[in-house]
Amino acid sequence: MITSEEIKRRLWNGANELRGSMDASRYKDYMLGLMFYKFLSDKTLETFRETAGLGTITEAELIEEYNKANVEYGDDLEKMIQDMLGYYVAPEHLYHKWISDINEGKFEVQKVIDSLNNFERTIATSEEAKDFEGLFSSSTLDLTNTALGSNLNDRSKNIKALILLFADLNMVDLQKGDVLGDAYEYLIGQFAMESGKKAGEFYTPRQVSEVMAQIVAKTANIKSIYDPTVGSGSLLLTVKKHLDKDAQKELKYYGQEKNTATFNLTRMNLLLHGVRPDKMTIKNGDTLGPDWPEDPAKPNEGVQFDGVVMNPPYSVSNWNKAGLKVSDPRFEIAGTLPPDSKGDFAFLLHGLYHLSTEGTMGIVLPHGVLFRGSSEGDIRQRLLDKNYIDAVIGLPSNLFTNTGIPVVIMILKKNRSIDAPVLIIDASNSFIKVGKQNVLQEKDIAKIVDVYVNKTEIHGYSHLADREEIRKNEYNMNIPRYVESIDSEISHDVDAHLFGGIPQSNIDDLSVLQSLVPEVLKSNLQTIRPGYVTLKKSVSELTDKILNDEHITSISSEIKAKTEMYISKYFDVLRNIDDSTDLRELMDEMLEGIKDILKDYKFIDVYNGYQIIAEVWKNALIHDTEIIANEGFYNAGRTREPNMITKGSGNKKREEQDGYIGRIVPKDLIATELYSEELKAIDEKKNAVQNIDGELSELVENAKVEDSVENSALFAALKKNENDEPGDSFDSKSLKASLKEAKKDSEEYKLLKKVDNLLSRKSTLNKDIKNEEKELKDAVQERILSLTDEEIDKLMFKKWFGSTTKQMVDLIKIPLKAELDTLEMLVKRYADTLSDIDNEIESLMSEFEALRSELVVE
């Protein structure tokens, strides 16, 4: 079984190899389009297998039976499959036929074009089947495009390679565990990163989607969701992911997309994620044109949705090409039209119009919507007065590939209580740098969502602004007006600079130390005058004393015990998962569980603990649990698979097998845990080689020093370049020649023999290392197959949770060390008083005068 992570890696590597110089935003249409056609083809065959009651037969046998049935039943077979799926792929147009033609050397690009064109004619005329119309239109998948190859031969070669990329994947099997949908979504994201500015047309970064989707998914009884600028559909699917299974089954998806190629991408993405055609309504149209969707029975209300999510294009100029008026029901609520130069509020008002009374809307917008004046200021005031804005969430800059500007997520509701404040969150500093992009970590997302759900005020991070405060700010919602940034700079104290000592007020501000170890801190301070203290010990010594304090070690022991219980509980759960386990639910349970453990410790940031468990999932559990659910824990633990490596480059690039790796148990872990003595022996030999290299380097350097004994004895044996300049190593041939000429027992002979022995010893050691490493590699590869249950338990525990307990215990050190660093800074800041500086100046002047008096003028 191939996992979703393996599929993602393979397909993306294949995409990079095959697309050549074609723009990523364009190549995605070809790759994802053919991938989807493979799904439709496999689905047709699977439907035939089930209806014909063929059970378990080979793929070749299934295709043969399908061909026979087509000859015998013809139109009846087509209609039966059409009624079930909404479409039909004839035997001569199956994806497998393309593969067969490639293998038989009779592949023609025209046959692929004919198959894609024929698909349009096989779509049922029912309303539900409309979602399959135009998916492979020539405007999206033009296989005659010279970007695929300058001539027919090159195009044929490139298209064949792309077809073969999916040849061995059973798309129907992969769809069952959402593996196929995840891989498709991953590829969309990767293409977005490669596409730069064009990515904004079809993709919202995952972490932005997660914040918005998790908040919207908190709405009770969600039955319908709508994205008016749907792109690839990722926002709709992210909301779905955070709903329970029952809600997912009944959920209806609506979306509108202006770009035709992206519109096709949306439908493919939803269908691959298992969304039934009768549950999705996607339109190829302009959201800022005539209103859609409409309810003929309620022309002034529009269709209402429980959830509305959108990431519209930012600040679209000349947006009102349709000549919309303020009388349009979508804009009546605002009483004015947004300025023609900025379409941001036009998108917002469209979404709000379609939001149900009990629903939640999330929209990503540029910061300008918070403070720009004129008609935008009027619209913002109207929205605030009507109490529709629930929260404003400021995000970091440079999250998107198509723009570096910081953005905000605005959350809107229609059922807010009349006195409800607006929650302002400033998460602009919550990110890590990954390459050129800023990225929200899982802990950052969790914190935003928790603060929103609980309406928590955190100094420097979030604030609840009531109506009066907003009015005082003249309806300007710029985040810095409400959330004051924390100034971490400590003011200088003139008196301390003049006379020394640390201000007691600065010591009082060390709230963590004052709360957790007040006596330790107090006992190590000495008052030198009222209001000023000095340390009795160095900060380094104080740090050791604090970290070993009974109260701190008691907290550490508590966290250690609770973490060990937590790990023990979930290690047992993880070993016993099967295909009925909801892995997403299990991950969420583990993430919430660690927050519950840490929330009782006032100075520990629970989200740091959350991130530790999130990393365990990201680095190991996402991959391993998928395999264990299908193959079983111990069976997977005793399974190995070929270790494929890439060799060569360009046209000579190829994949070759280099032994085996464990399916879930890392071979390096087997080596360190079960073959420690062998590893130790190899390491000792490697250390010996390093020592020899050190000796040889020293002899080389000495040999380059003129008039030295080594120069006389060894210079001739050094390797020389073409200009006869000495290098950094010895030449064995020259060394042997010099040895023959040297007199035995002479100093020269002894030095030459020493070098010869060192080189010989190094060669022997390197051979031993190579042989022993091969023996160890072979032993580890064989050991995978015979690991005991106890060994698999031990190895997998170490892989998943080897450092987790220590990481959790170390969380208490983070706030302590932060304040100890502050204390260290204060010690250094006030170390030199004015008197000390005066004394130093006086001393230097005395030295200068002494030197001057020694000067003799002749």
N, C-alpha and C positions, 0 to 999 in steps of 0.2 A: 504493500500500500504506500502510495506517495502522499506526503503530508502537504498541507497548504503552504508551509514555509518553503518546502522543496520546490513546489510548483512555481511559487512567486520568483524564487531565485533563478530557476531554469528559464522561465519565460522572459524575464527581464534581461538576463544575459543574452538570450537568443535575439531579443529585440535590438539590443545594442549592436550585436554582430551583423544583423541583417539590414538595418535601416540605412547604413552608410551615412551619406550626407543629407538625407531627407530630414526636413524639419520634424521634430518630435510631435508637435501638435497635429501635423498632417498624417504622419506614419501611424499614429494611434488608431485612426479610422480604419486603416487596412488590417492591422493586426487584430484589433478588437472585433472588427466586423467578421473576419474569417473565423475567429475563435467562436463567435456566436453562431455562425452557420454550422460549425461542427456540432454545437449543442443541439441545434434544430434537427440536424441529420441523425444524431444519436438518439434523440427523443423520439423521432419517427420510428426507428428500428426497435426501441424499447417498447413503444406502444404496440407495435405489431407483435412482438414476442409475447406480451401479456395477453392480448386479445386472441392470439392463435394458440395459447396454452403450450408454448414450446419449452418452457422450463429452462434448465441449464444446458445450453449448447454453445459451441464456439462462435465467435464473431463471424467467421467465414461461413459456417453452416447457417447462421441466422440470415446473412445476406443472400445466400443461395435460396433459402426458403422464401424470403421476401420477393425475390425475382420470380420464383415459380407462382406464388400467390398473385402477383401483379398480372402475369400472363393469364391465369385462370379466372380471376375475379375483376380485374381492370378497374372500371369506374366505381364499382361497389366498394372495393378496398380503399380507393382514394376517398370516397365520401365518408366511410367509417372513421378513418384516421382524421379526416378534416373535421368531422363533428366532435371528435374528442379533443383535438389539439387546436383547431382553428386554422390549421395549415396542413400541408402534405408535401413531403420530399420524395419524388419518384425515384425508383432504383437507379436510373441512369444519371440522376443528379445528386446522389449521395456523396458526402465528403469522402467516403471510402472509395468511391469510383475514381476520384482524383488521385488518391494515394495509389490505387491499383495501376492507373495509367502511368504514374511516375515510375513505379517499380518495373513496369513493362516497357518503358522507354517510348511511350506514345502520348505523353502529356502535351496538351495544347491549352494555352491561356484562354482561347475562345470558348472552350468547353466550360471553364469556370464562369466566364461571363454569361454563357447560356444558362447555366444552373442558377445563378443569382437572379437573372431576369425571369426565369421560369417560376421561381419561388413566388413572385408577385401574383402569378396567375393561379396559384394553388391555394391562395388564402380564401377562407370561407367568407361568405357575404354577411355573416352575423356581426352585430355591433361589437361583440367582445373581440373578434378577430382583427379589428381595425388597428390594434396595437402592433400588428406585424406588417402593415402596409408601408412601403417606401423605405424599409430598413436598409436595403442594398441598392439604393438608387445610384445611378452613374455619377451624380453630383457628389456623393459621399465616397463610393468605392469605384473610382475610375481606373480600371486595370490597364488602360492604354496610356496612362500618365507616364511621361518620359522620366519623371522623378524616380520611378521604379526601375529604370534602366533606359539607356539612350536608344536601344534597339530592341526588337522583339526577342532576340536570343537572350539578352541580359535580363529583360523583364521576366521572361519565362523562368530563367534560373533563379531569380530572386523570389518570385511568387511560389515556385516549387519549394524552396527552402522554408518559406513562411508556412506553407501548408503542412510540411513535415514536422514543424515545431509542435503541432497538436496531435500528430498521428496516433500516438499510443495512449492518449488521454480519453478515458470514458467519461464524457461530460455529464452524463446522467448520474452516474455513481458519485461523481465529485460534487454535484449539486445537493445531494441529500444531506451532507453535513455542513452545507454552506461554504465548503472548501472552494468551489468554483466561483461563487460570488465574491468571496474574500480575495481570491487571486485577481479577479477582474477589477475590483475596487483598488487593489494594490497597484496594478498596472496603470490605471487611470491617474493615481497619485504620482507614480514615477514619471509618467509622461508629462504631468503638470510641472514637476520640478525641472524637467529638461526644456520645457516650452517657454520658460521665462514669462514675458508679459502676456503671451497668448493664453496662459493657464487660467487667467481670470474668467475666460469664456466658459470654462467647463468644470472648474474644481474649487472647492473650499477646503483649506488645510484641515487635516483631521482634528487637530486640537481645538480649532475654532468651532468646527461642527460639533465636537463633543460637548463643549460648554453650552452651546445653544440648545442642542438636542436633549441633553440631560435635564436642563431646566424645563423645557417644553414638555418632556415626558412625565414630569411630576403632576401634570394636569390630570384630574380624575376623569375616568371614563372616556378616554380618547377613542373615537371611532373613525375620525377622518383627519388627514393632514394635507396641507397644501403648500407648495413652494412656487411662487409666481415667477421666479427666475431659476428654474430647476437645475440648469447645468447638467451634470452627469447623474443627478439623482442622489448624490451621496448624503445630503442633509436629510432627505426623507428616510433613507435606509438607516441612518444613524439614530433617528428618533425611534424607528421600529425596533432596533437592537435593544433599546432601554425600556421597552414595554414587556409585560409578561406574555407568556405563550398564548393565553386565551385572547388577549387584546390584539396580538399580532395576527391571529387568524381572521379577525373581523375587520381589521384596519383597511380603510380605503385611501388610496393615494391619488392626489391630484397635482398636476404640475404644468407649467407653461414655459416654453423655451423658443426664443427667436431664431437662433442659429439652427439650420436644418440638420447639419452633421451632429451637433450636440444633442438635438432632439432625438435623433436615432440612438445615440449613445445612452441617453436616459432610459429609453424603453428596453434596450438590451440589458442594461445594468439591473433594472427592476426584475425583468423576467428571469435572469440568471440567479437572482437572489430568492427565487421561488415565489415572487408575487404573481398571483393569478391574473390573467387578462381582465376578468370581470371585476377585479379590485383596483384597477389602475385606469386613470383617465389623464392622458398627457396630450397637450395641444402644442402644435408648432405655430406660435403666434407671438405678437408683441404685447407685453403686459401693459405698456403705456399707450396702447391703441384702445379700441372699443373693449368694454369690460368683458371679462370671462373668468370663471364660469357664471352663467346667468340662470336664474330660476324664472321661467316664464310666468309662473303663478305669483311670484313676488318680485316684480320688475324693479322696485326701489330698495330691495334688501340685498339681492345677490345671494349666491350660495354661501352658506356659513360653514366654517370648519373649526374643529376643536383645537387644532394646532396649526399655526402658520409659521413657517421658517423661510428665511431668504437671505441671500448674499448678493444683492444687486450690483451692477456696475456702478462705480462711484462717480458722483457729480457729473452725470451725463448732460452735456450741453445740447440745446435745441431738441429737448426731449418731446415737446408737444407737437410733433409733426401731424398728429391726427386732429389737431385743432380742438382739443377737449376744452369744455367750459366749466366754470365753477359750479354750474347747475348739475354737472355729472354727480350722481349719488356718492361716488367715491370721495369727492372733494367738498361736498356740502358741509361735512363735519368741521372742516377747517375754515370755511368761509372765504377762502382765497386759493388761487392756484400757486404752486411753487414757482419760483423764478425760472424762466426758460433756460437760463444758463446752468441751473443745478437741478437735476432730477431726483435727488435723494428722497425728499419728502413725498414726491409723487409715488415712488415705490412703496414707501411706508404707508401712505394713506390707502393705497390699493389693498395692501395686506390687511390693514386694520378694518377696512370695510367688509372683508370676507371672514373676519374673526367672529366666532360665536360668543354669546354673552358670557359663557363659563370657560371660554378657551384661553390659550396663552400664545402670544406671538413673540418671536425672536428675530431680530434683523441686524445685520452687520452694516455699519455706516461709517463714513469718515467723521472725524471729530468736529468738523465745521457745523454739523447739524445741531451741536450743543450751544453754539454761541453766535452764529451768523444772524444778522438782523434783517430788516425789511420784511418781505412776505414770509420768509422762513422763521423770523422771530415771532410773527403773528401766529403762524401755524403751531410753533412750539408752545406759545402761551395758551392757545386754545386746547391743545392736547393736555397740558398740565392742569388747566382750569377744569377740564372735563374729567380729570383724574385717571387718564388712560396710561400714563407712563408709570410703570411699576419699578423699573430698575435701569440704571445706566452702568455698564461695565467697561471700564477702560482697559484695553489690551496693549501689549508691547508693540513697538514698531517692528517692521521687517519680519512679520510673520508670514506674509504672502510672497510668492515668487514674482508676482506681477506688479507689486508696489511696495515701497518701503515705509509708507506712511502708517502711523498708528491708527487703529480703528476702535470703534466702540460697538458693543452689543447692546441694543436697546430692547428691553422686555416690556411688552404692553399687555394690559388686561382691561376688560370692560366692566368687571364686577368688583372693583376695589371698593373697600369701605371709604366713606366720605372723608375721614380724617387720616387715612393711611399715608405715611410719608413715602418719599421716593428713596430707594436704596441706591447709593452711589458707591461703586467699588473701583478702586484704583489698583489694578493688577499689572500696571505698566512695567513694574520692575521685577515681575515674577517670570523669569525665563532663564534658559541656558542657551549658549551659542553652539549651533551645530553647523559647521562650515560657515557659509555666509548668512544663514538664516537664524533668527531667534525662534526658539521652540518652547512652548509650555510643557512642563513635565506633568506626569500624572498627578503629582501632589498639588500642582498649581491649579489644575482643572478641578480636583476634588475640593480644594479650599474655596474657590469661587462659588461652586455649586452649593456647598454647605453654608457659606455665608449668606447666599441668596435665600436658601430654603429657611434658614433659622432667623433671617433678618438681623444678623449680628453686627454690632459696631465694634470695629477694631481700630485703635489709634493708628493713623497713618495708612490705613488700608480701606476702611469702609465707614460710611456715615449715613444715617437716616435723616433726610432733609424734609422738614415739614413745609406746609404751604407758605407760612409766614416767612420762613428763611428764603424760600425760592422767590417770593415777591420782593423781598429786600434786595435780592440779587438781580431784580428786574428780569426774571425768567431766563437769565443766563445760566446754563447748566454746565459750564466748563468745570471739569472735575477738580482742578486745584482750588476753586472757590469753596469746595465742600470737604475735601479730604486733604488735610495739611500734610505735606511730606515731612517725614521724620528727619530732623537735623541731628546727625550723629556727631557733629563736630562739638567738642567741649571747649568752652571759652577759656582763654588764657587769664590767669590770675596774676596781676602785677605784683602784689605783695609777695607771692610765692616766688616769682622770678627774682625779686630783690633780695629776699632774706631766706629763701629755701623752704622746703617742706611741701607736702601735698595738701591742698585745701580739704578740710573735713567734709565740706559740702559735696565734693567729688566722690569721696568715700561713701557718703550716705546715698549717693545715686546708684551705687552698685547693688541693685535690688536683689539679684539672684544670690550673690554672696551674703548679703545682709539677711536674707531669708533662710538660706540653707545652712550656712556655717558662720553665724554671727560671732560666736565665741572665738573661733579659730582666727577670724579676721581681727577681732578686737585685741586678742592676746598678742598679735604680731605687729601692732601699731604702737608707736610711741609719740605722745604729744610733745612738740618742741616749743610751742607757744599757743596761746588760745586760738583755736580754729585751724591749726595746722599740725600735720603729723608726718612721721617718717616711718619707713618699714624697718623692723628689727632684723628681718632676714631678706634674702634675695627673693624675687618673684618666683624663680625656679624652685627654691626650697619651699616657699609658701604653696606653690602648686602641688608639690608632692604631698605636703601635709593635708591640704584640702581634699585631694582625691582619695586619700587614705583615711579621711575622717569617718568616724563610726556612722554618722547620719548618711553620708554619701554612699558608703559601702552597703548600708542597710537598704537604701533605695535601689542600688545596683543589684543586690541579691534578690530583691522583690521582682524587679523587671526580668532578671535572668530566669527565675522560677516560673513566672507567668509566660514568658516567651517559650520556654522549654515545653510547658504544658500545651501551649498553642501549636507548636511545631509537631509535637507527638500526636495531637488530635488530627491535624490535617495531613500529616505523613501517612497515617492509616487510611484516611479518606482517599488520598491521591493514589495509593496503591490499589484501591478497590474500585476505581471508577470503571464504568462500562459505557456502551453506546447509548444508554438511557440517561446518563449524567448530563446535566446542563452545565457545561464548562464555564459559560459566562456567569451564571448564577453562583457557581462555586468560587470563581475569582472575586466577584463582588463581595461575597460572604467573608472571604479571607481578608480583603482590604478593609472592610468595615470592622472586622474582628480585631485587627491590630490597633485601630483607632480607639476601640473600646478599652483595650488594655492600657493604652498610654494616656487617655484623657484624665486620669486621676492624678497625674504628675504635672503640677502647675507650670513648671518652667520648661517642660519638654514640648517641642513642636510636634504634635501628633502627625503632621503631614510629612515630616522626615521619615517617620516609621512607615507611613503609608507608601512612600516612595521605595523604601527597601523591599517591601513585599511586591510592589509593582514591578521592580527590576527582576525579582525572582521569576515572576511570570514571563516577563519579556525575554529574559536570557535563557530560560529553560522550560518552564511549565507549559507555555503555549505550544511548543513543539512536542514535548514528551506526552502531555495528557491526551493529545489527539491520537497518538500511536497506542498508548495504553488502553484507551477506550475501545479501540478496535482489535488489539492483539493480546491484551492482558499484560500485567506488569512483569511477571517473571518470564513469560514467553518472549516479550520484547527485550528484556534484560539479557537473555541468552541468544539473541539474534544479532548477526553481523551483516554488513552490506559492503559492496565494493567502495573503496575510497578513490573517487575520481579526481584527478588533478589535471590542470591545463598545462600543456607544454607547447613550446614554439610560439611564433607570432606571425601575424599577417596570413598569407595563404597557407603557411605551414602550421598554423595553430590547430591543436588537436587535443582531445581528451584521452587520457590513459589511466588505467587502473594502477594504483599504488597500494597494494595490499587491501586490508579490510578495516572498517571502523565499527564500533558497536552501534546498534540501532538507537539505544538511549544511553548506554553506559559509555562514557568517554574512555578511550584507550589510555590516555595520559593518567587518568585517575586509577585505572587498573594497575598501571605500572607503579605509581607512587605508593599505593596502598598495599598491593600484593607482591610486589617485586622490589621492595625497598633496599634489600641487601645488594641486589644486582645493580640498581641505580647508584647506590653508594660507591660500589667498586668502580663503576664507569666514571663517576664524578671525581673520585680520587685520581684516576688516570688523567682526566682532563686538567685537574689542578697541577698534576706533575708536568704536563705539557706546557702549561702556562708558566710554571717556574723555570723550565728549560728555556722557553722563549725569552724570559726575563734575563737569564744568564747570557744567552746568545746576543741579545740586544746590547747588553753592557759591554761584551767583548767587541762587538762591531763598532760601538762608539769609541772605545779605547783604541781600537786599531786605526781609527782616523786621526788620532792625536799624534802629531809629529814628535819624533825623538822618544816615544814611549816604547816599552818592551813589546807591547802588543802590536804596535805599528810595524816594528821590525819583523815580528814573527807572522802576523796575520794579514797584513795589508794586501799581499799578493793573492790571498785566498778570497778576498771580498769580490762580490759580483760587481762588474763595471758596466756602465752604459756605453753607447756608441762613441762618446767623447772621452772614454776611459776614466770617467768619474765614478768613485765608489758608491755603491748602493747601500741598502740596509740589511743585507743578508750575505751569507757565505755561499760561494760556488763550490759544490762538492767535488767537481772535477779538478779545479785549481787546488782545492784543499788536499786531495790525494797526491797530486803532483808535488806540492810543497812538502808533504810528509815524507815522500820518498827521498827528497833531497836533504832534508834536515838530519842533523846528527842526533842519534839516540841519546837520551839523557840530557840533551841540551835544553835550555829554557824555551827556545823556539819550538823544539819537538814537543815538549810538554804542553805548551799552549795549543799547538796544532792538534795534538792527540786529544786534548780536552774538548776542543770544538768537534772533532770527529766523533768522540764518544757521545757528546750531547746530541748531535744530529742523528746518530744511530739509535740512541735511546728514544728520541722523539719519534722517529719512524716506526719503531717497534710498538710504542705506546699508541700511536695513531691507528696502526693496523689492528691492535687489540681492541681499541675503542670501536672501530668500525665493525669488527666481527661480533663483539659483545652487544652492540646496539642492534645489529641484525637479529641475533639470537633472542634478545629481549623483545623486539618487535614481533618476531614469529611466535614467541611464547604467549605474548599478550593477545595476539589475534586468535590463537587457538583457545586461550583461556576463556574468551568471551562465550564460547559454545558450551563450556562446562561450569560456568559460575553457579555456585550454590545459592539457594534462596537467601541465606544469611549474608553472603557476600554481596548480592544484589541490593539487599536492604542497606547494608553499610555504605556501599558506593553511591547509591542514589540519594541517600540521606545527606551524604557529604556534598554531592553535586548540587542539590537543591538548597540545603539549609546549613552548609558547612560553616559559614561566617555570620549567619543571621543573628544568632543569640548575642554574639560580641557586638555586632552593629547596633542592636537595640540597646544594650547596656551602655554603649558609648554615647548614646543620645544625651544622657545626663551631663556628659563632659562638655558638650557644645556650648551651652549658655555659660557654664562656669569658666571655660577657657576664653570665651569672648570677653568676659569682664576682667579676667586676669591679664589679658592682652591690653585692655584699657589701663589697668593698673601699671603695667610695665611701661606704657607710653607716658603716663603721668610721672613715674619715677625719673624717666629720661628727660622729660620736659623741664622739670624743676631741679635737675641734678646740679646745675651750675648757677650759683647766685651771683648777684652783682659784685659782691665782695670777692668771690672766687675769680671772677673775670678780671677785676682790678688787680688782684694779687698776681695773676698770670701775666698781665700786661707789665706789671712792675718787674717781675722776674725776667721777662723777655728783654725789657729795656736795660736791665742790669747786665745781662749777658751781652747785649749789643754794645754797651759802653765798654765792657771789658775787652771785647774783640776790637773795638775801634782804637782803644789805647795801645793795643799790641801792634797796630799797623805802623810800619816804619816807612817814612818817605825819604828816598835817597836823592 
